[in-house]
Amino acid sequence: MTNELLNIFPMIAYVIISSIALFLSWKIYKKILAMKYVKSFVNYVAVLDHNMNKAYDIIHKDRILVYSLEAQRVRDEDFAVITHDFATLVIKIIGPSLHSEFVSLFGNEDTFIFRLIEYFNTRYEEDEIRKQSLESITEENQSEEMSNYEPAP
């Protein structure tokens, strides 16, 4: 029995040492990858920003422009669908390779999607066409009220 244990001991030691070496190699690889992202962060952000602008332009033209021209706010249900479509479009535009790199850069898929949605919400709130349409409608209403105004005798 003792001989059998002595024969198995090198194999157990090899498995333990290999596991530790593999774990340390993985940790070193993750650190090197993180440093790569830190050094290239500006480039990654520029690529993501360009692709988000492109996706926003497409979504805005196809789904939001009608609401903007009429100075209406998109219904919450529709807005949720449009936001999801925007995130999906960005992911399709950047492709699977960049998608996995952005997921690694931001930590996980949920954080990456959150950043996309925040970008979309900010751009939507800054919609100049909607603001201009809303201002023109407000000005028209004010001028109509002023024209219908008759001073008391």
JOWOVEN-V364082 format. One record per residue. N is the residue number from 1. PHI is phi in radians with two decimals (* if undefined). PSI is psi as a letter, one per 30 degrees, with the letter a starting at -180 (* if undefined). NEAR is the number of other ideal C-beta (glycine too) atoms within 10 Angstrom. Layout:
# JOWOVEN-V364082
N,PHI,PSI,NEAR  N,PHI,PSI,NEAR
This chain:
# JOWOVEN-V364082
1,*,e,5  2,-1.16,e,6  3,-1.12,e,7  4,-1.13,e,8  5,-1.13,e,9  6,-1.17,e,9  7,-1.32,e,9  8,-1.43,f,10  9,-0.96,e,10  10,-1.09,e,9  11,-1.19,e,9  12,-1.11,e,10  13,-1.08,e,10  14,-1.08,e,10  15,-1.12,e,10  16,-1.15,e,10  17,-1.12,e,10  18,-1.12,e,10  19,-1.12,e,10  20,-1.11,e,10  21,-1.11,e,10  22,-1.13,e,10  23,-1.09,e,10  24,-1.14,e,10  25,-1.09,e,10  26,-1.10,e,10  27,-1.10,e,10  28,-1.14,e,10  29,-1.05,e,10  30,-1.10,e,11  31,-1.15,e,10  32,-1.11,e,9  33,-1.11,e,13  34,-1.10,e,12  35,-1.14,e,10  36,-1.07,e,14  37,-1.15,e,15  38,-1.14,e,9  39,-1.17,e,9  40,-1.86,g,14  41,-1.00,e,11  42,-1.07,e,8  43,-1.17,e,10  44,-1.08,e,16  45,-1.12,e,12  46,-1.11,e,11  47,-1.13,e,15  48,-1.12,e,21  49,-1.08,e,11  50,-1.05,e,12  51,-1.25,e,20  52,-1.20,e,21  53,-1.06,e,13  54,-1.08,e,14  55,-1.15,e,23  56,-1.11,e,19  57,-1.04,e,11  58,-1.15,e,15  59,-1.11,e,22  60,-1.09,e,19  61,-1.13,e,10  62,-1.44,e,12  63,-2.11,f,16  64,-1.93,f,22  65,-0.97,e,14  66,-1.05,e,11  67,-1.14,e,21  68,-1.13,e,20  69,-1.14,e,12  70,-1.56,g,12  71,0.99,h,16  72,-1.90,l,13  73,-1.60,k,14  74,-1.20,k,19  75,-1.05,l,11  76,-1.03,e,8  77,-1.12,e,8  78,-1.16,e,13  79,-1.10,e,17  80,-1.10,e,12  81,-1.16,e,13  82,-1.11,e,19  83,-1.09,e,18  84,-1.09,e,14  85,-1.08,e,16  86,-1.09,e,25  87,-1.07,e,20  88,-1.11,e,14  89,-1.13,e,19  90,-1.05,e,26  91,-1.11,e,20  92,-1.16,e,12  93,-1.18,e,15  94,-1.33,f,20  95,1.50,l,11  96,-1.19,e,9  97,-1.18,e,8  98,-1.17,e,16  99,-1.02,e,16  100,-1.15,e,12  101,-1.20,e,19  102,-1.19,e,23  103,-1.09,e,16  104,-1.15,e,15  105,-1.11,e,21  106,-1.54,f,18  107,1.86,e,9  108,-2.83,l,10  109,-1.10,e,13  110,-1.09,e,10  111,-1.16,e,13  112,-1.09,e,20  113,-1.09,e,18  114,-1.01,e,13  115,-1.12,e,17  116,-1.10,e,24  117,-1.16,e,15  118,-1.08,e,10  119,-1.07,e,19  120,-1.08,e,24  121,-1.07,e,13  122,-1.11,e,10  123,-1.11,e,17  124,-1.15,e,21  125,-1.15,f,9  126,-1.65,g,9  127,-1.06,j,18  128,-1.22,e,8  129,-1.09,e,14  130,-1.10,e,21  131,-1.10,e,13  132,-1.15,e,13  133,-1.10,e,17  134,-1.12,e,16  135,-1.14,e,11  136,-1.17,e,11  137,-1.15,e,13  138,-1.09,e,11  139,-1.13,e,10  140,-1.11,e,10  141,-1.11,e,10  142,-1.18,e,10  143,-1.18,e,10  144,-1.15,e,10  145,-1.12,e,9  146,-1.21,e,8  147,-1.27,f,8  148,-1.46,f,7  149,-1.34,k,7  150,-2.08,k,6  151,-1.13,k,4  152,-1.23,k,3  153,-1.29,*,3
